[in-house]
Amino acid sequence: MSNKELSLKQNIIWNSAGSLVYLALQWLMSYSVTKVLGFENAGIFSLCLSVGNVVLAASLYGVRNYQVSDVKKLFSDKIYVVARYFSCALGIVGAVTFLLIRSYSSYTMMCIFAFVLYKISEAYVDVYHGIIQRNMRMDIIGKSFVLRGISTTALFFVCMFFTKELFWSIVVLFISSFILIFIYDHRRVDDFYDKNSTFSRKDTMRLLVVCFPLAIFSFLTNLVASVPRIFLESIMGEEQLGIYASVAIPAVIIQVLANFVFAPMATVFAKQIEDKDFSAFYKLFLKTVMYIVVLSGLVMVGGYFLAEWGLVLLFGEPIRAYAYLFMPILFVSFFTALSWLLALILTVIRDFKGMIISTACALVLCLSGSAASIRHYGLNGASFILIACLIVQIIGMILFMYFKIRKMKRQ
């Protein structure tokens, strides 16, 4: 089987197609919980998503962008894989600690922990995908997303239809995900895995230390996104959170479609920086920003005219009273896409301090303002505080990016 690199355009297409299928099926998963099990279970599933995404961030340890931009291969493939074992174990310990100090019902805790294990499977396969991406063969990654997306979602649907139980459906989800990873991804990564790569505890610890700022950043970023929902559940209850989460499901389209395009660009940006080709770097960066802006504009125009009709079509007449939530959530999605792009750039230029400081400022605002925003604006308060936090984060990252690149030009 040929291991020839694909072009950037081909990698973007394959990554976009595979990720779109995978995320669309995950959207259907959330949608089906609302339709089959009701808003209360949708609220529980939203908590699963919030906690699971924070655990995923801890397990990923912020390594992916560093890994695919490691064009000098400072660390071997084996070191990246072993480091992922450690970070996944860290994510599980963190989840257990969180659940022990929270006062959720035993059923909600079981659902959250089962979903955490599903997210651990995503973190586990991500390190394989990093190896494959660095070799510019994201067609394999796209096929992996399609295979796992269709299979795991179908099994989730079948289990939920027959058992009417969210917990057992999530259990089937994470077991099937791990099985498929070992059947497909574990075998395909062997085509690119450096069989002669060395491994030592010292080098593994060095990678974990180098990427620790990225892990902190990733954890803080996901915490900013999750804190408003956690406050929302605490103040207004699981059913209201379920309604908010249901409206938000289709609104993530901006950040998802934007991520499809710029995720494969990490290696390209890194090579441009390595070659000190700042003109090409800025040209590609501005082109990506314009893509996000144009895409966001089109989605927002469509959302303004079609949101109420679409939500009622998806969730029924009871959701009509909450259609007003959709447009603010679209703005959250737009600013999130911009923050993801800037985080990728700061990772490529290795300005980890700027990432952490910018996100820490956003988190302080989030923790101090979420409760007041939700009590004052109701469900929309969760979106308003997130918009404010993301703007703070984006401004900070833009400033750090500008000064770091200006310094690199002088060197």
C-alpha positions in Angstrom: 0.0 0.0 0.0 1.4 3.4 -1.0 2.4 5.8 1.8 2.9 8.7 -0.6 2.0 12.1 0.9 -1.3 13.8 -0.2 -1.5 17.5 -1.1 -2.7 20.0 1.5 -6.0 20.3 -0.5 -6.5 16.5 -0.5 -5.8 16.3 3.3 -8.3 19.1 4.0 -11.0 17.4 1.9 -10.4 14.0 3.6 -10.3 15.5 7.0 -13.4 17.6 6.4 -15.4 14.7 5.0 -14.5 12.3 7.7 -14.9 14.7 10.5 -18.2 16.0 9.1 -19.7 12.5 9.1 -18.4 11.8 12.6 -19.6 15.0 14.1 -23.0 14.9 12.3 -23.5 11.5 13.7 -22.6 12.7 17.2 -25.1 15.5 16.7 -27.7 12.9 15.8 -26.7 11.1 19.0 -27.5 14.2 21.1 -30.6 14.8 19.1 -31.9 11.3 19.6 -31.4 11.5 23.3 -33.7 14.5 23.4 -36.3 13.0 21.1 -36.4 9.5 22.6 -35.6 10.1 26.3 -36.7 13.7 26.9 -35.2 16.9 28.0 -34.2 15.6 31.5 -32.0 12.9 30.0 -30.8 15.5 27.4 -29.6 17.5 30.4 -27.7 14.6 31.8 -26.2 13.9 28.4 -25.1 17.6 28.2 -23.4 17.2 31.6 -21.7 14.1 30.1 -20.5 16.2 27.2 -19.3 19.0 29.4 -17.3 16.8 31.8 -16.2 14.5 29.0 -14.8 17.4 27.0 -12.7 18.6 30.0 -11.4 15.1 30.5 -10.7 14.8 26.8 -8.7 18.0 27.0 -6.6 16.7 29.9 -6.1 13.4 28.2 -5.0 15.0 24.9 -2.6 17.1 27.0 -2.4 19.6 24.2 0.1 17.4 22.3 -1.6 17.1 18.9 -0.7 20.5 17.4 2.8 20.2 18.9 3.2 16.6 17.5 2.2 17.4 14.0 4.3 20.6 14.0 7.4 18.7 15.3 9.0 18.8 11.8 12.5 18.3 13.3 11.2 15.1 15.1 12.6 16.1 18.5 10.6 13.2 20.0 10.0 9.8 18.6 6.6 8.3 17.7 6.9 5.8 20.6 7.4 8.6 23.1 4.3 10.4 21.9 2.3 7.1 22.3 3.6 6.3 25.8 3.0 9.9 26.9 -0.6 9.5 25.8 -1.0 6.4 28.1 0.0 8.6 31.0 -2.2 11.5 30.1 -5.3 9.2 29.6 -4.7 7.8 33.1 -4.5 11.4 34.4 -7.8 12.2 32.7 -9.6 9.2 34.4 -8.2 10.1 37.8 -9.4 13.7 37.3 -12.9 12.5 36.3 -13.2 10.3 39.4 -12.0 13.1 41.7 -14.6 15.5 40.2 -17.4 13.0 40.5 -16.5 12.3 44.2 -16.7 15.9 45.2 -20.0 16.7 43.2 -23.5 15.8 44.5 -24.9 14.3 41.3 -27.3 11.3 41.5 -25.7 7.9 41.3 -27.3 7.4 37.8 -25.9 10.7 36.5 -22.5 9.8 37.9 -22.5 6.4 36.1 -23.5 8.1 32.8 -20.8 10.7 33.1 -18.1 8.2 33.9 -19.1 5.9 31.1 -19.0 8.8 28.7 -15.6 9.8 30.0 -14.3 6.4 29.0 -15.7 7.0 25.5 -13.7 10.3 25.4 -10.6 8.4 26.6 -10.9 6.3 23.4 -10.9 9.5 21.3 -7.8 10.7 23.1 -6.1 7.3 22.6 -6.7 7.2 18.9 -5.7 10.9 18.5 -2.0 10.1 19.0 -2.1 7.7 16.1 -3.8 10.3 14.0 -1.0 12.7 14.8 1.5 10.3 13.5 -0.5 9.8 10.3 -1.2 13.5 9.9 2.5 14.4 10.1 3.0 12.1 7.1 0.2 14.0 5.3 -2.1 11.0 4.9 -5.3 12.3 6.4 -7.4 10.1 4.1 -6.8 7.3 6.6 -8.0 9.6 9.4 -11.1 10.5 7.5 -11.9 6.9 6.9 -11.4 6.2 10.6 -13.9 8.9 11.5 -16.5 7.5 9.1 -16.1 3.9 10.3 -16.3 4.8 14.0 -19.0 7.4 13.6 -21.4 5.1 11.7 -20.7 2.0 13.8 -20.7 3.5 17.3 -23.7 5.7 16.6 -25.8 2.9 15.1 -25.1 0.7 18.2 -25.9 3.6 20.5 -29.3 4.1 18.7 -30.1 0.4 18.8 -29.3 0.1 22.5 -31.3 3.2 23.4 -34.3 2.1 21.3 -34.5 -1.3 23.0 -33.5 -0.4 26.6 -34.7 3.2 26.9 -31.6 3.7 29.1 -29.0 6.4 28.6 -26.4 4.6 30.7 -26.3 1.3 28.8 -26.3 3.1 25.5 -23.2 5.0 26.6 -21.5 1.8 27.7 -22.1 0.3 24.3 -20.7 3.5 22.8 -17.3 3.4 24.5 -16.8 -0.4 24.2 -17.5 -0.3 20.4 -15.2 2.7 20.0 -12.2 0.9 21.6 -12.9 -2.2 19.5 -12.9 -0.3 16.2 -9.7 1.6 17.1 -7.9 -1.7 17.6 -9.3 -3.2 14.5 -8.6 -0.2 12.1 -6.4 2.6 13.5 -3.9 0.4 15.4 -3.3 -1.6 12.2 -3.1 1.4 9.8 -0.6 3.5 11.9 1.9 0.7 11.5 2.5 1.9 7.9 4.0 5.1 9.3 5.1 4.2 12.8 8.9 4.4 13.1 9.8 0.9 14.1 13.3 1.9 15.1 12.1 4.8 17.3 13.7 4.9 20.8 12.0 5.2 24.1 13.1 6.3 27.5 11.3 7.4 30.6 13.5 10.5 30.6 12.5 11.6 27.1 8.8 10.8 27.9 8.9 13.0 30.9 10.7 15.7 28.9 7.8 15.7 26.4 5.3 15.9 29.2 7.2 18.8 30.7 7.5 20.6 27.3 3.8 20.1 26.6 2.6 20.8 30.1 1.7 24.5 29.2 -0.3 23.1 26.3 -2.1 20.7 28.7 -2.9 23.6 31.0 -4.1 25.7 28.1 -6.4 22.9 26.7 -7.8 22.2 30.2 -8.5 25.9 30.8 -10.1 26.4 27.4 -12.5 23.5 27.9 -13.2 24.7 31.4 -14.2 28.1 30.0 -16.6 26.4 27.7 -18.0 24.0 30.3 -18.3 26.4 33.4 -21.4 28.3 32.1 -23.3 25.0 31.5 -22.3 23.7 34.9 -23.6 26.9 36.5 -26.7 26.7 34.3 -27.5 23.2 35.6 -26.9 24.3 39.2 -29.1 27.4 39.0 -31.9 26.3 36.6 -31.8 22.5 36.6 -31.1 19.6 34.3 -34.2 20.1 32.1 -33.4 23.8 31.3 -29.8 22.8 30.6 -31.2 20.1 28.2 -33.2 22.7 26.4 -30.2 25.0 26.1 -28.0 22.1 24.9 -30.6 21.0 22.4 -30.7 24.5 20.8 -26.9 24.6 20.8 -26.5 21.3 18.9 -26.9 22.7 15.4 -25.2 26.0 16.2 -21.7 24.5 16.5 -21.5 24.2 12.7 -19.3 27.3 12.4 -16.5 26.1 14.6 -16.8 22.6 13.3 -16.5 23.5 9.6 -13.7 26.0 10.4 -11.8 23.4 12.2 -12.0 21.0 9.2 -10.0 23.5 7.2 -7.3 24.7 9.6 -6.6 21.5 11.5 -4.5 20.0 8.6 -2.6 23.3 8.3 -0.5 22.9 11.5 2.3 21.1 9.7 2.2 23.7 6.8 2.3 26.6 9.2 5.2 25.0 11.1 7.3 24.5 7.9 6.7 28.1 6.9 7.9 29.3 10.3 10.9 26.9 10.1 11.8 28.3 6.6 11.2 31.9 7.9 8.7 32.4 5.1 6.6 34.9 7.1 5.0 36.3 3.9 3.4 32.9 3.1 2.6 32.4 6.7 0.6 35.6 7.0 -1.1 35.0 3.7 -2.3 31.6 4.7 -3.3 32.9 8.2 -5.4 35.8 6.8 -7.0 33.5 4.2 -8.1 31.2 7.0 -9.5 34.0 9.0 -11.5 35.2 6.0 -12.8 31.7 5.5 -14.1 31.7 9.1 -15.6 35.2 8.8 -17.4 34.5 5.5 -18.6 31.1 6.7 -19.9 32.6 9.9 -21.7 35.4 8.0 -23.5 32.9 5.8 -24.5 30.7 8.7 -25.7 33.6 10.8 -27.9 34.9 7.9 -29.4 31.5 7.5 -29.8 31.1 11.2 -31.6 34.5 11.5 -34.3 33.5 9.0 -34.5 29.7 9.6 -33.6 29.1 13.2 -37.2 28.9 14.6 -38.5 26.8 11.8 -35.5 24.4 11.9 -35.6 24.0 15.7 -39.4 23.2 15.7 -38.9 20.8 12.9 -36.2 19.0 14.9 -37.5 19.1 18.4 -41.2 19.9 18.1 -43.4 22.8 19.1 -42.2 23.1 22.8 -38.8 24.4 21.5 -40.3 27.4 19.7 -40.3 29.5 22.8 -36.5 29.0 23.1 -35.5 29.8 19.5 -34.2 33.2 20.7 -31.2 31.3 22.1 -29.9 30.3 18.7 -28.3 33.5 17.4 -26.2 34.2 20.6 -25.0 30.6 20.4 -23.9 31.2 16.8 -21.7 34.1 18.0 -20.2 31.8 20.6 -19.4 29.3 17.8 -17.8 32.1 15.6 -15.5 33.3 18.4 -14.6 29.8 19.4 -13.5 29.0 15.8 -11.2 32.1 15.9 -9.8 31.2 19.3 -9.0 27.6 18.0 -7.1 29.1 15.0 -5.1 31.5 17.2 -4.3 28.6 19.6 -2.9 26.6 16.7 -0.8 29.5 15.6 0.6 30.1 19.1 1.4 26.4 19.4 3.3 26.5 16.1 5.4 29.5 17.1 5.8 28.0 20.6 4.3 30.9 22.6 2.7 28.8 25.3 2.8 31.5 27.9 0.6 33.8 25.7 -1.9 31.0 25.4 -2.1 30.4 29.1 -2.3 34.0 30.2 -5.0 34.9 27.6 -7.1 31.9 28.6 -6.6 32.3 32.3 -7.9 35.9 32.0 -11.0 34.5 30.2 -11.5 31.8 32.9 -11.4 34.4 35.7 -14.1 36.4 33.9 -16.1 33.1 33.3 -15.9 32.0 37.0 -16.7 35.4 38.4 -19.5 36.3 35.9 -21.3 33.1 34.9 -23.8 33.0 37.9 -24.7 36.7 37.6 -25.1 36.5 33.8 -27.4 33.5 34.0 -29.5 35.0 36.9 -29.9 38.3 35.0 -30.3 37.0 31.4 -31.6 33.5 32.0 -30.5 30.8 29.5 -29.0 33.4 27.2 -26.7 34.4 30.1 -24.6 31.3 29.4 -24.0 32.5 25.9 -23.3 36.1 26.8 -20.7 35.3 29.4 -19.0 32.9 26.9 -18.9 35.6 24.2 -17.3 38.0 26.6 -14.7 35.4 27.7 -13.8 34.5 24.2 -13.3 38.1 23.2 -10.9 38.6 26.1 -9.0 35.4 25.1 -8.8 36.3 21.4 -7.5 39.8 22.0 -4.8 38.4 24.3 -3.7 35.8 21.9 -3.6 38.2 18.9 -1.3 40.5 20.9 1.0 37.7 22.0 1.1 36.3 18.4 2.0 39.8 17.0 4.9 40.4 19.4 6.3 36.8 19.1 6.4 36.9 15.3 7.9 40.4 15.3 10.6 39.0 17.6 11.2 36.0 15.4 11.6 38.2 12.3 14.5 40.1 14.0 16.4 36.9 14.9 
